[in-house]
Each structure stands twice: as C-alpha cells, then as structure tokens.
Amino acid sequence: MAATTHTVSNQVPPLTGYDVFGTDRALTEAVQRHTPPELLAEVRGELGELGRAAGSAQVQEWGAQANANPPVLRSHDRYGYRIDEVEFHPAWHRLLGHAVGAGLTGAWGRPAGHLRRAAGLLVWTQPEAGHGCPLSMTHAAVPALRTDPELAAEWEPLLTSAVYEQGLRPAARKAGALLGMGMTEKQGGTDVQANTTRAEPLAAAGEYLLTGHKWFCSAPMSDGFLVLAQAPGGLTCFLLPRVLPDGTRNPFAIQRLKDKLGNRSNASAEVEFDGSWARRVGEEGRGVRTIIEMVAATRLDCVVGSAALMRQAVAQAIHHCTYRSAFGGVLVEKPLMRNVLADLALESEAATVLAMRLAAAYDDGSESERAFLRIAVPAAKYWVTKRCTPVVGEALECLGGNGYVEESGLPRLLREAPLNSIWEGAGNVQALDVLRALQREPMALNAFLQEVGRARGADHRLDRAIRDMLTELADLDGIEARARRLAERMALVLQGSLLVRWAPPEVADAFCASRLGGDRGAAFGTLPHTLGLASVVERARPVAH
C-alpha cells in the first residue's frame, strides 16, 4: 500500500498531561466549600499534585498495564509446598504504592481527612479503578477495629501509614499494612446470617480457630482480613492475619481467582480456612453490628468510585467532541451533541457534589450529621452507582467507533461501571436499608429533611419534588415493593437541593428541569433546548479554566 494513502487527519489528541483535580470544577469547588479555610492551601496542594500525576502519560500507562496483566495465582512453589500467593504486575504495585503514599488509607486521624481522601480517591482511581479495593477496605476497617482498643492500637498506625510494603510477613514487622474483607459465602451471599464458617475459641482470651470458606475475598495478598464466622455466641467479627506473629503462614488456601467482567487488575478469590488463627473483634454474636461502620464507609467509596468513573467518561467524551469535526464543524458545537454532553455532565456533577457532601459529613461527626449519613449513604449508593453504567455507555457512544476499541479506555470504564452497584450490597439491599433507617431511626429522616429543606423556595420544581417525596413517605402501603422508587426519589431530591445551593444557575436549572421537573426523555440528550447547555458543557471540559 502506498504511504500516501495513509494520511491521518481529524483524529483527537490523547487526553493526557493534565491536572485531573484542577480541571474538575465541580470537585475543586466542593473541596473549597467543605475544607476549613486554614487547611485549604494544604489540601489544594496535595490534591493538585495527585491530579497532575493521575493525568500524566506515565500513570495512564500504569493503569493500562495493570488492567492488561491481571493477577496470577501461585498456589504451590516449585517443590510442591503450598504458598497461596497472588502475583500482580509491577504497575499495580506502583499505583497502589502511590495511593498509600498520598494518604488514601489515612482519613480517620487527619483534619478534613475524609473529604481530602474522598477527593483524592475520585482523582486517583480515574486512570485505573482496580486497585481501589484494598484502599477502601483498609480505610474502612479502622472504625470496626476501634471496638477493640488493643487491636486498634496495634493495627491502626499500620493501616493509616503512608508506607506501602508488599510481600507477606508479620504485620508488626512492616511499616504499613493493608486489610481485606471476607463476609459472603457461596450459600448465602448478602445474607451473611447464613454463614457456615465456624469459630472455635481457644484458651487465650479473644483467640479462635476458624474453619470454613469465603466466596468473595478481595485483595487476598493483604496483611489481614476482617471476616465473619459463627462463634458459640453467634455470628461474630474476626481479624485473621495472613502471617502469624512468629512468621509462619496462617492456613489460608486460595482455591481460585474470579474471572470477572471488569476490575480485572484486582484479585478476588475464593478462600478456605482450616484451623486458621484469628482474633475476635467486638463481642460474640454482634458481628454485623461490629462491621457495619466498615460497610458504611465502603459504601461511600462506592459512591466516590462511581463518581470517578463518570467524571473520567464525561471528560473523555467532551475532550473528543471538542477536537473531532463532522458535518462542517466540531462536534461540541452541534446542538444535539451538546445536549448529550450537557446531560452527561449534569449526572457527573450531581454525583460529585453528593459524594463530597457525604465525606464532609464524616468529618463533621456531629450527631445530626451521623443521622444524616445513616439514610443518605444507602440512598446515594443506590442511585449514583445505578447511574454509572448508562453514563459511561453514552459517553462511549460519543466517541463512536473510536470509543468501542480497547485503546480508547472507554471499554475498560464500561466493564468497571456495574461493580459499585453490586459491591457492598446491590440495589435491593440499599433500598431496603433506606426503609430500615426510615422505620427505626427517626433522627435520620429528620436530618435528611433538614438538609434538603435548606434549598426550599429556591426552585419550584425542587419544592414540588420535596412535597411528592413527603407524600410517598407518608404512605406505608406496599412500602417494600416501592423501596427502589423511594430511594431514587430521595437521592434525586438530595442532589437537586445541593446543586440549587451550590452549583451555577445553569447547572441547577437544567438538573431540576430534567431530573425533578420531568422535562426530558428516557435517553441522554433529551434536555429542554432552551437551557444554557453550552455553559454546562464548558464547565465540565477537562482543561484549565
């Protein structure tokens, strides 16, 4: 073929060498809004550094390499001895090490720690989300361990350390440690009360031997795991280390790694315990209550993770349409494409603003904010994670055939998108948890209504949506069958109230018209044409403003 026929034109430059944090106006404004003024320069500095690294060609290549080279199980060594180790590509370790060094497992002891960590997680997981699982579980394990002051004193400094040390050896000999989690079993799934793993107490107080299996054990090369097992007093939480204090391996047989739709750089394993030594966390029979704070924290990370995927997908779509020409002009200037991009940008900004509001509530820690989180976290987890897959799918379509090929990165985002909706309780679990909070914790509903009420009177569509929501809450007939509908409505009202208070008028107007006022079709790109859509798209464009 003659070289003269291979002329490349109208191709989009890669979105690289940019500040993932600094070019995200919704995120930077949220960080400024929720960060104490005396910390703002410090927080902006660390997030800017993380954002520039995340947008670099080097880190984007690490993400591609980690995804293209999934972990490999090494069950035995060359001599036939069982070792149960998982090998990761060096790029995985680089991503995880940079994240730990940036403080993404150390929120609980820092001022504005949850906000800066959530913002950092939203930024850093955009190049590759698979390594976010050990970050999330290590961070979330802290409140569970604090139910036992002795365990917390031993493990918390390791979990919140900024040092990443790979390899299996006693945690006490490391400068930093990671924790995983094993709750579900093949016969029960979400119904953890059906767990069959047995915990037999030893003579020493708080020590047990565990025998059983876990159907999903994520990040199996972690230094320890919080697991649930049936003790004499009922379902109980335990801390099970991979390596015992004397340096010997704890029985921890990895039977296989899951072959997953996405999240391929992360290892999810089926594991067997056979007389595995563990320490009790909390009281016997109160395993779910002990671990519930961990679950709540990881659910917030599901919201943050979905917001990150949406932001990256929308940034790629707008970037492509800014440079790609068709039918006599660049795509971003075409009215119909602008409508699609604006619709996607609304979903992304609403998710980001909600995620950061929840993180800020963790930092506040007051009784009212804890009550607000009790109902807002499952509602947000239900809705934001549900919106992720259609957003990423539509963003991929904005690139056309270019988006359907692996090199664009959009297929990887699309395969990752359903995960956060499934992890830590799928949609029905979250919707039912919203009902549980409504029925058992009146303070939770009061705190939620106070939050959305702060925007009352600012937009008539929001006011009407709040009234409709209250009508729905007052009708208990068939409430379980309507739980998804109610969780969706509560999440949308909460997002609308936050955007009305804090977003530019064109963003709040478009959100309320389409999501609360019903002025849109069933697909993206059906917003009212009279809205200020160009401003919405420009606000979401991943360039410095």
Secondary structure by P-SEA (a helix, b strand, c coil): ccccccccccccccccccccccccaaaaaaaaacccccaaaaaaaaaaaaaaaaacaaaaaaaaaaaacccccccccccccccbbbbbcaaaaaaaaaaaaacccccccccaaaaaaaaaaacccccccccaaaaaaaaaccccccccaaaaaaccccccccccccccccccccccbbbbbbccccccccccccccbbbbbccccccbbbbbcccccccccccccccccccccccbbbbbbccccccccccccccccccccccccbbbbbbbbcbbbbbbccccccccccaaaaaaaaaaaaaaaaaaaaaaaaaaaaaaaaccccccccccccaaaaaaaaaaaaaaaaaaaaaaaaaaaaaaccaaaaaaaacaaaaaaaccccaaaaaaaaaaaaacccccccccaaaaaaaaccccccccccaaaaaaaaaaaaaccaaaaaaaaaaaaccccccaaaaaaaaaaaaaaacccccccaaaaaaaaaaaaaaaaaaaacccaaaaaaaaaccccccccccccccccccaaaaaaaaaccccc
